[in-house]
Structures are given as structure tokens and as C-alpha cells.
Amino acid sequence: MPASDFDTRLGSIFRQESGRSVATLVRIFGDIDIAEEAVQEAFAIATKRWPATGVPPNPGAWITTTARNRAIDRLRRETTRHGRHVQAALMDEDDKPVEEFSALSDDRLRLIFTCCHPALGPNVQIALTLRLLGGLQTPEIARALLVPEATVAQRIVRAKKKISAAHIPYRVPTAAELPDRLPAVLGVVYLIFNEGYTATSGAELVRSDLCNEGVRLARLLAELMPDEPEVLGLLALLLLTESRRAARTAADGSLVLLADEDRSRWDRTSIAEGQAIVRACLQRNAPGPYQIQAAISAVHSDSPSTAETDWYQILRLYDQLFAQSPTAVVALNRAVVVSEVDGADAALAAVDVLPLDRYHLFHAIRADLLVRLGRFTEAGVAYARASELTTNGAELAFLESRRASLPGPPERSR
Amino acid sequence: MSQYLLSVHGNDEIYAAMDPDLMQTTYEQVNVFNAELQAKGSWVFAGGLHSATTATVVRVSDGETLATDGPYLESKEHIGGFWIIEAEDLDAALAWAAKGSAACGGPVEVRPFEGEPAADDA
């Protein structure tokens, strides 16, 4: 295999397997740094050895075993720093066969609950989840989140220090705690995806690396918690949203609205998978915000065009969503649906009362409604306000073009 | 087991102006909380403090001792009391802090102590 192909293969094995290996080693050694260093070392050994020997049949188990043995060797060398209980744990570990710790997927579940512990800030939760579960290196996380490497490195160092100093536990919450703890985990995965879907800054609308990572993490959660309807709802929502990615931007990178998207470019495989999950969720009849949003997305993905979309059903779903999450942003999105069902007048009345002056989409949606009502001057003002507030280059270009295409007011007469 | 400092932060002026009945209720709630900490074996030490105006800061520099009147930080809000507890992990400590906050009616900061309590095999 040529060297570059091998590097690519190794890189994808690292992303696939390092989260599991790190999680298992954290359980064994109770220390994130030891786990991370040992897994890095194991991959360094693999890089040297595998070109000659070939990739072993179960590379993840190989990495975990090698990393565990390296960590044990290292701890033995530094044994004076550790008490007898560490020695005892090491003796114990020596006797365990490989199989026992190669298939323990719930180690990753423990790890994600530690990464998303409420005692860690949201930025820290995201960076730590991408690093430890996603297997992303600090520079990759920095690129993905568009923050300096030093910032990411500092967040991760501080988080690891806090986890160890404050004894943030490494365990899956009990059933009684889960309702409090699960939303943070789902929220982190959703934010990772969403940051990719409409990047906060930069010229590109979509950052596919983050979208892929979000879907991958959602899949992992669904695999680990197959009985939690909201976990499945999140996966379905991300798959259905992701299915439209190719159609969301034109060839030149500019933004395309849902109504104008070329629906033949939607990814039917993702849609089929997402819709199947939505149907399974409906049967469980335990709706939550992610499941309802997935159901809304599923209705869109069934429709050949905006005109043929079942807006009544979508409005009912939005009512249900608003009953569960009565936020201004949900009310804003609901108003867009109201405009399809009851007209732009009713929608504008619903939008105008919302306290979202700092949110660019509030102004963009108002502007669209004003255009439909023929109030072009006000629409121009609203587009301008939306442009001021957006930080995404593709969105800015789109808003500017909308404003420029408004029917000429008197002051623009040529 | 790890030890944590649970400190209560608040505004002395608000404490001073507090309704005596409410003050009494707060004391009683804190007593109940303290009793629970002791019953569960999590209690190490606790106490309420006089207002920050009673504080004195002492510094030694170049062999000279300098005492200054007032608290170290010039702030409206100061530590008003604290618990030192023993807990299994941060989740357990945060659960105690939530009960403590409900009992005293103020925000509770949770900080881990450095090092482990003397381990028997050390």
C-alpha cells in the first residue's frame, strides 16, 4: 500500500478506535492523561509496525492491548510515586485476557458523561468530547471550532485538571439522574453538528468535518443508549438535516433556501434511515424536542416541493414542540410555518412580538414576510439589520443579494 | 473519599437587613442540614462567620508584620460561612451543595481540597 494511503487508513482507524481505547484505559487507570498518552504511544508503534506486518484483524483491540501494556510498564517504572493499591490493580490487570476489555462499549458512555459533566463549561464540554471521544487532535479541534490552538489546549488542560482534582466521576448516571444529565450530552453533540451546519464564522456555509463528527457521535450514542427515545430522535434529526447538505449551497458556495433547493440532490439513504428512526420513535410515543424536530424534518423530506408540503402537519408538530420547549426561537420557526398556512400577515404579527432583536434570523424572516406583504422599504431595513448581525460569510452574501433585489424604492431610481 | 469546601457567598448589608423571622427560619434549616451531614458521616467542620467588616488582614513582608482593617477583597460580597465535607465524588459534593444552598438561601461554591485525606495504606 502506498505510504499516503496507509496514512489515510491509519488516520481513519485512529478516529474510529481511539475513543474506545481511551475510554477503556481511563476506566482501568482512572487517569485521562495516562490513558491518552498510552493510546498515542500505541498508535505511534502501529505506524511503525503495521506497514510491514499489515493491519491486524481487530486494530482497536490491538491498540487497546498495546496501550494498556505500555501504561502498565510506565506505571511500574514510576512505581515509587504510586501506592500499593496501584500495584495491586496492575497485578490484577496482567491476568485479564484481551477480549474482556475490547468489547466494552459502555466505557465510551462513561467517558461522554464525564466530558459533558455540568461542572464543566459548554465550550469545555465540546472540546473535550471532540478530543477524547472523537479522537481529534488539538489543531483539528481548533480548526473546527475556529479558535486558536492555544485556547483549545488550555481548555482541555484545565478540564482534565478539574476532572481529576474535583473528582468528577467516571460513570454512567443512574436512571434517576439521567433526565438531568442526558440533555447536556445530546446538546453537545447537537452543537457540534450545528456549528458545522452553519459555521459561526468563516466564508463557507457548511463545515462538513463537524457535521460528520456530530453524526458519528449521535450514532455512537444511539448504539450505546438504544432505549432512549431522545437519543434516537437526535440521530434522526441529524441524519435528515444532513441529507440536505449538498442541496443547501449552490456551485459557487452561496446559500440556497429550502424552497429553492434541488430536491433530487437530497441524500435518499440518509433520509430513509432518518425516517425509519422517526417511525420507530412514533411507536414508542414518548415525544421530546429532538424527536419532534426530526418528525418535522421527516415531513419536509417526504415532500416533492414546498407547495406540496403538508404544512398543517408541520404546524401541529411545531405546536407540540412549543408546548415542550416554549422558547422564542421555536416560536420564530413556528411563525414561518404559520405564513404557509395562514399567510404572511398572521406570521408577521406572531414574529413582531418576539424578543429576538439580537438574532439575525429574526430580522431575515421578518424581512421575507415584509417582502411578501409588499412593504419593501421596511424589508430593506430588516435585511440590513440581519446582515449586521450574521457572522457567516455565505449568509451575509445571501442577505445582501436579497436586499439588492428588492423592487427599487424612489431613492434608488437610476 | 475526598474533601470539599462548600462556601456560602453573600452580601453583608442584605444579611444585616434581613427579617428576624426569616433569619430564624434560615438558622433552623441550616441546623437540619448540619444534622443530616453528621448523620451521613459527611461532616468534617462548618461554621458561620461574622460580617466582613470584622475581618483583619495580616501580611509579613521583609520581616515586618502589617495588619490592615477590613477584608482582603474589596467587594460587596464575601464569604459568610462554610462547610468542609467528605464526599465520594463531585456529584455527591454537588448534591450536598444543593441542599446547603436551599437551607441557607445563598449560592454555594464547591472546591476540592488538595491531596487525599490521610490514606491508611500510605
Contacts between the chains, C-beta under 8 A, distances in Angstrom:
chain1	res1	chain2	res2	distance
A	83	B	119	7.0
A	83	B	121	5.8
A	83	B	122	6.4
A	84	B	121	5.5
A	85	B	121	6.4
A	117	B	90	7.5
A	118	B	94	7.9
A	119	B	90	5.9
A	119	B	94	6.9
A	165	B	112	5.1
A	165	B	114	7.5
A	166	B	4	7.9
A	166	B	90	4.7
A	166	B	93	7.8
A	166	B	110	7.6
A	166	B	111	7.8
A	166	B	112	4.4
A	167	B	2	4.9
A	167	B	88	8.0
A	167	B	89	4.4
A	167	B	90	5.2
A	167	B	93	7.9
A	167	B	112	6.5
A	168	B	89	7.0
A	168	B	90	4.7
A	168	B	91	7.8
A	169	B	88	7.8
A	169	B	89	4.1
A	169	B	90	6.6
A	169	B	91	5.4
A	177	B	91	7.9
